[in-house]
């Protein structure tokens, strides 16, 4: 019985890790696409265009699969994650990156996984596993190294830093809000209706989007569509799939791999050759993720026998 349960947990963890890997790759690619679109779209307009694209794609999947509405017990978590993560996070991050360089933004936003670990340990009763906390500490140090190595060295806007901090807090709170919703609704429902809520929240930027869309080059518009289809519709669905099969703390720690993957994508697609410090920071990030997802070693039979009362 124990062996069967252990094998099931291993299969579940591998599926969650595979889904999380898709999410990490897609979210890393988003930084490249945002960089290509931000010059032509305002923060709110870019968020709305991205969410509208994702909503159309996810809505079509719902219709084809004839997926019913989520049960009412799931709606508080869906609404909270939709407002905080799909809505506030995307606008705040786009806006914040206008005032700070990418390196500074990455360092500030990477507070998010720490927020997830603290909130999920407290509110979701996931506890504070030592390996998770140790891995997050290692990964955060790696993210700081990557941020320092890619920073332009200029003075950062206080407003930009604060907006990135708002994005990090919204991201962390949004993830923790999703977890309870997944007890009652499936990952597709939680992702799709959260995306719908985020789209409604960004509708005030519709006028800006309609004004900027005709003037934007085709490449910028295609990047916005890409952001909606892959880093949002696909990646958020694989994220909720993985989140439903593991703890919020472990999922948050997994996203520390994003800076390392961003470096590789920029290297391959933009010919931005990273410096040695960036590569070291990326390796530290990945090492921290591995530590956070590892299990503490089980005591040997001899040690276990020694601990038994005489």
PyMOL commands that set and color helices and strands:
alter all, ss='L'
color gray80, all
select helices_A, chain A and resi 2-37+43-65+72-96+102-109+112-123+130-150+158-181+187-201+203-213+218-243+248-269+276-292+301-307
alter helices_A, ss='H'
color red, helices_A
deselect
rebuild
show_as cartoon
